[in-house]
Amino acid sequence: MEVRFDGHCFGCGPLNDEGLQLKFVPGPEGSVAEFVVPPRYQSWAGMAHGGVVALLLDEAVGWAAWHASHPGVTGRLQVSFRRPLKLGEPVRIVGKVENVRRSLVYASAYVENRDDGSRIADATATLMMTETTVDTAAQ
């Protein structure tokens, strides 16, 4: 399978005005991004929708695989919610590759409060490696 990044990804695409436009950078802990959930992604009053939290975790494992030179698509994402994510709460999202076996990438991720480090959610994932191309206009 081959996938192509064209910049319109809802989670990380810089060309998607409606998306989150997350920017992950590689570091010693894994791939890291910071984000503040805007009010338009509300679930219950004052809380972000759980699907948005799952999206943050999915992006983190995907970017961790990319930065580790094992790009792929998520085949399984198992999420554990620790507490609700408040709208406007500054968070740090971290993804890390744990293991690679044949064409599978095993990764983990978490979302934490940027200021006090309290854990909001974490996940484990299995990604299937793919051939990936990037449109130069999407960078």
N, C-alpha and C positions, 0 to 999 in steps of 0.2 A: 504494500500500500504506500502511496505517495501522498503527502499533504503539502499544501502551499499556504504560506503566511502572506496575506495581502494587506495587512494593516487594519482590517475591519473586525477583528475579534472583539466580542462584547467585553471580555475581561481585560484584555491588554492592548487592543488595537488603538494606535494613536490617531487613526483616521475615522474612528467611530465616535461621533459626538454624543451619542446616547449611552455609550459604554462607560466602564469604570476607568479605562486608560491606566491600568496598573503598570508600574515600571519596576521590574525585578532586576536586581544587581547581584552578581556573585560575591560571596564573602566567606569568611572562615566558618560561619555557622550554616552556610547553604545559600540559597537564593532568597533575597530579602526585598520586601517592598513595604512602604508605609501608605496608609489610606485613612480617610475619614468618610464614613458613609453619609451621603446626603439624604435629606428628608424624603426624596422621591422613592426611596427603597424601603419605606416603612411597612411594617407588619402591624402588630399591636401598637398602640399609642407609645411613641418614644423609642420603639425597638426596630432594629433592622430585620428584614425578612430572613428566615433561616436559609433560604435558597441563595441569598447573596453571600452569606457566610460560607456555604458550601462552595460557591463559585470562587471565593478568595482562596480556599484550600486547594481546589482543583487547579487554579492558576499556579499556585506555589509549587505543587508537585510537577506540573508540566515544565515550568521554568527551571526547576532543579535538574530535571532530566536534560533539558536543553543545554544548560550551563555545564553539565557533566559530559557533554558530547554524546548523549543517548536520547535524541528527541523521539517523542512518541505521543500516542493518544491514550487517554485514560480508559482502561477496561473495567476497573473497579475502584470505587472511592468509598471508604467507610468512615463516616463522620461521627464524632462524639461532641455534642454540645455541652459545654460546662456551665455557661450562663448566657443570658441574652446580651447581644451587642447593642449598645445604645446608639441612637442616631447622633451624629456629631462626635462620637468617641474616637480619639486618635488611636489607630492600631498599627501593629507591626505584624507582617505575615512572613513566615519563614518556611521554606521547603528544602528537603534534603534527600538525596539518593542514599538508600540504605544498602542496596545490593543490586547486581545485574546478573541475570542468568539467561544465557542464550539470547532470545529476542524480548525478554521481559525486564522491566525496570521496576524495582520495588522502592517506594519512596514514602516519606512521612512529611507532615506539615502541621503547623499550628498558627493560630491567631491569638495575639495577646495585646493587652492594653499597652500602648507605647510608653506611658508614664510610670505605671506601677508594676508592670509585668504580669498582671493577673491574666490567667488563661481564659479565653473565651470559647475556643473550640480547637480540636485537633483531628487529624485524619491519617489513615494509612491508605496507600494506593498501589495498584499494579497498572503499569503502562505498557503498551505494546509498541516496540520501537518501529519507526517508520523512516522512509526516505523523505526528507523535508527540503523544500525550496523556499526562498524568501524573495519576494518582489522588491527590487531596489527602491521603487517609489514608496514602499510601505515603511521604510526605515526612518 
